[in-house]
Amino acid sequence: MAAEMKPAYLFAGSDNAKLDTAVSRLRARAEREAGQGSLESFPSRGSAGPDSEALLASMPAMSLMAERRYLLADGIEGWRPKAAEEVAAALQTAPQELTIVLVARGKVPGGLAEAVERAGGDVHTFAAPDKRELPGWLVGEARARGLDLIPRAARAFVERVGESTVRLGNELDRLALGSEEGARLDVDDVEALTADTSERAGWTLGDAVVCRDLEAATVAADALMAQGESVTPLTYGMARRLRDAYTAAIALEEGQTPQQVEAALPMAPYPAKMLVRSVRGTTSSELAEAIGVVADLEWWTRGGSDYTDEVALTLAVRRATGAADA
């Protein structure tokens, strides 16, 4: 028998995969026990978080259909202190037939955890494993899916897919669907079965930087961050693409024909042809500067600055494409 729903829940932490799972389970239970439409969502509006005023206005409302209503505010880490204080106070007087669910994908605004507990609710924290813990985490997640992923294969898995637990979990789900129960996966299996998303994503962004196309590079960077890509593997992919482009630009400036340059590049003919085509109009000195910017980006993301990864990548993209106001 399922436990009785609490009046409030706070799901918090850095493990987006577990946070998404917790929210999905709550949605399913709300629909199963109270029917469609019993759960009202207040999604994040970017850095400002969900609309706290709309949430507060919905708390005293009554439902003529469901015995219990659910209000879900996702992204409350963006709330300012005033908004957090107002919601914390409202939790204490919320109707008995209401369940309020707050999701903080990062730091919880001050006072909200304590307010949830005072209201008789539960606080659940999901911390994502750090980089050193990811291989062990992957082994355990693979075992839960009926796969035997050996440790060295888990390390290769992280290198190829990135550090996002959401992306890693999704890729494990895909592997589990295509593998027999209890299948043992080694490094060769991982390389054969996984798409090298981090490298390819870095090449996509790198191509836009090679062409010095600020708009395309910005769109690519924003999309990659939104889908959970880690900046570290993106940096490696960009650096490799830019080094190949620099080699091609030098050869072209020395008088070699495009065909000669394509043949000398360490890649298949078609990608080599497309790279040489993208280099035209960009000088080797501009590409050298872009390579230096990517080196700065790697240093920034390894503790060399106070920038978040998203801000560091945005600044690097603007500098590498030669944006005048970067």
Number of C-alpha atoms within 10 A of each C-alpha: 3 5 5 6 15 17 23 25 22 22 22 26 19 18 18 21 17 20 23 15 11 15 17 12 11 17 18 14 15 21 14 11 12 17 16 13 12 21 22 15 15 19 15 18 13 9 11 14 19 24 18 20 11 10 19 17 9 12 20 13 10 14 12 5 12 17 13 20 23 23 20 22 21 24 24 30 23 22 21 14 11 11 16 21 16 14 19 20 15 17 23 16 11 17 16 10 15 22 23 22 23 26 25 23 22 18 12 21 18 15 14 21 20 13 21 25 17 14 19 13 20 17 16 14 16 17 15 18 17 11 13 9 10 20 23 17 18 24 20 15 18 22 15 11 16 16 21 19 26 17 17 14 21 22 20 17 27 20 16 20 21 24 24 21 23 19 20 21 16 13 16 19 14 13 18 19 10 10 14 11 12 14 13 13 20 17 17 10 13 19 14 9 15 15 14 16 18 25 21 17 20 25 22 19 23 29 22 23 28 29 20 25 17 18 14 16 24 20 12 19 24 15 12 19 15 10 11 16 24 18 23 18 23 27 25 19 21 26 22 16 23 24 16 18 29 23 18 26 26 16 18 19 11 9 10 13 11 17 12 13 20 22 13 13 18 10 13 10 14 9 13 22 17 12 24 20 15 18 23 15 11 15 16 19 12 17 26 16 15 28 21 16 20 23 15 17 23 23 13 18 19 11 10 11 13 10 13 12 19 16 11 19 24 18 17 23 29 22 21 27 24 17 13 7 6 12
